[in-house]
Amino acid sequence: MRVTSTAADGPSDAALVRAARVGDEEAFQLLVDRHGPGMYRYARRLVGGSDADAAEVTQEAFISAWRSLETFAGRSSLRTWLFRLVHRRAVDLQRHRRPTPIDDDLLSRMVRPAQDNPLQHVLDAELLTALQAALDELPWHQRAAWLLREVEGLSYDEIAEALALPVGSVRGHLHRGRRTLAERMARWR
């Protein structure tokens, strides 16, 4: 089945899902190309920065998506549903492992690099270390909600869908996570 498009960005997610449901692997590949980078980014941060673990989680999420595409009812966006699958696979992986720290390379994107100032380089490195430690100390749902909101830019409703939580719980996790991070990072203000 060929998917046609009138949009500049290509076919809509809904059109690609319809095509993939009837076995169009090219349509599913377009979904992978479109949503895979964000899913991988989220997975990598959830599992502590490990490329191998993030790749495994993302791959498992896409396998689940392919197998259960028929059950996707469209009550949420496809993106939210895929983030939920990533979250579930990451939870499964983390249940069997001890928490691991976040890679400094992930956090370095959140801080502007110093411009030829050795002292600023040292301060930036210390800030990243402190932020990594603070994120590592957050409970799982607070960390996941914070990453989805602050890094991936999802709405409260989308986070609630992805984490299978009520919106009020998401707000609570975000509030507590932000408060904890603010306390831990107070010296960097």
GUMIMI-381508 format. One line per 3 residues: their letters; for each residue x, y, z of C-alpha. Coordinates in steps of 0.05 Angstrom, whole numbers, padded with zeros to 5 digits. Layout:
! GUMIMI-381508
A) X:Y:Z; ... .
END
This chain:
! GUMIMI-381508
MRV) 00000:00000:00000; 00028:00067:-00020; 00017:00127:00026 .
TST) 00006:00193:-00010; 00017:00260:00021; -00004:00330:00009 .
AAD) 00034:00358:00069; 00104:00386:00062; 00128:00343:00120 .
GPS) 00102:00279:00090; 00043:00236:00108; 00008:00247:00174 .
DAA) 00019:00199:00231; -00053:00176:00223; -00042:00159:00150 .
LVR) 00023:00122:00166; -00011:00083:00222; -00068:00062:00175 .
AAR) -00017:00039:00123; 00027:00003:00174; -00034:-00033:00202 .
VGD) -00043:-00068:00135; 00031:-00088:00133; 00064:-00029:00099 .
EEA) 00135:-00033:00127; 00156:00031:00091; 00101:00070:00128 .
FQL) 00124:00041:00194; 00196:00059:00177; 00174:00131:00166 .
LVD) 00143:00130:00236; 00209:00103:00263; 00248:00157:00228 .
RHG) 00200:00211:00252; 00193:00191:00325; 00255:00148:00338 .
PGM) 00304:00204:00355; 00259:00233:00410; 00243:00164:00437 .
YRY) 00317:00147:00439; 00334:00213:00473; 00282:00200:00527 .
ARR) 00303:00128:00536; 00376:00148:00542; 00361:00197:00597 .
LVG) 00316:00149:00634; 00366:00092:00634; 00424:00135:00657 .
GSD) 00458:00153:00592; 00475:00084:00566; 00473:00081:00491 .
ADA) 00465:00006:00490; 00408:00007:00541; 00373:00065:00506 .
AEV) 00378:00029:00439; 00350:-00034:00470; 00292:00003:00503 .
TQE) 00276:00041:00439; 00280:-00022:00396; 00236:-00060:00444 .
AFI) 00186:-00003:00443; 00183:-00003:00367; 00175:-00079:00367 .
SAW) 00117:-00071:00415; 00088:-00016:00372; 00092:-00058:00309 .
RSL) 00060:-00118:00344; 00005:-00077:00377; -00010:-00025:00325 .
ETF) -00080:-00053:00319; -00093:-00035:00391; -00073:00038:00383 .
AGR) -00141:00071:00388; -00118:00142:00375; -00144:00170:00441 .
SSL) -00076:00201:00449; -00026:00223:00397; 00019:00170:00367 .
RTW) 00079:00206:00397; 00050:00201:00467; 00034:00127:00457 .
LFR) 00105:00114:00433; 00134:00151:00494; 00091:00108:00538 .
LVH) 00119:00045:00506; 00190:00071:00516; 00173:00087:00589 .
RRA) 00146:00017:00601; 00208:-00016:00570; 00254:00029:00610 .
VDL) 00217:00012:00674; 00225:-00062:00658; 00299:-00053:00646 .
QRH) 00310:-00012:00709; 00273:-00062:00753; 00329:-00111:00739 .
RRP) 00386:-00062:00750; 00413:-00012:00800; 00406:00062:00783 .
TPI) 00462:00089:00739; 00485:00160:00733; 00468:00204:00674 .
DDD) 00524:00216:00624; 00554:00286:00627; 00547:00291:00552 .
LLS) 00471:00289:00558; 00471:00345:00610; 00522:00387:00573 .
RMV) 00469:00405:00522; 00430:00440:00578; 00488:00486:00596 .
RPA) 00520:00535:00547; 00594:00520:00538; 00644:00570:00566 .
QDN) 00677:00617:00516; 00753:00612:00526; 00747:00619:00601 .
PLQ) 00782:00563:00641; 00746:00582:00705; 00679:00578:00670 .
HVL) 00698:00509:00643; 00710:00485:00714; 00645:00517:00739 .
DAE) 00606:00486:00681; 00635:00417:00697; 00617:00425:00770 .
LLT) 00546:00447:00752; 00537:00386:00707; 00562:00340:00762 .
ALQ) 00514:00372:00812; 00455:00368:00764; 00471:00295:00748 .
AAL) 00474:00278:00822; 00408:00315:00835; 00373:00280:00777 .
DEL) 00399:00212:00800; 00368:00224:00868; 00299:00239:00841 .
PWH) 00248:00182:00847; 00233:00148:00781; 00166:00183:00765 .
QRA) 00193:00251:00784; 00253:00241:00739; 00211:00215:00681 .
AWL) 00160:00271:00687; 00216:00324:00691; 00251:00296:00630 .
LRE) 00187:00292:00589; 00167:00363:00607; 00233:00401:00610 .
VEG) 00273:00363:00557; 00221:00334:00509; 00170:00390:00517 .
LSY) 00108:00346:00527; 00045:00376:00556; 00018:00353:00624 .
DEI) -00036:00312:00588; 00016:00278:00543; 00060:00262:00603 .
AEA) 00000:00233:00639; -00015:00188:00579; 00058:00168:00571 .
LAL) 00067:00150:00644; -00004:00122:00653; -00017:00170:00711 .
PVG) -00071:00220:00725; -00054:00292:00706; -00057:00312:00779 .
SVR) -00004:00261:00796; 00040:00287:00739; 00033:00357:00767 .
GHL) 00052:00331:00836; 00112:00293:00811; 00136:00354:00771 .
HRG) 00125:00400:00830; 00164:00355:00878; 00218:00341:00827 .
RRT) 00228:00415:00811; 00228:00433:00885; 00280:00379:00900 .
LAE) 00323:00401:00841; 00318:00474:00863; 00340:00455:00933 .
RMA) 00398:00413:00908; 00419:00465:00857; 00410:00527:00903 .
RWR) 00484:00542:00905; 00485:00549:00829; 00434:00606:00827 .
END
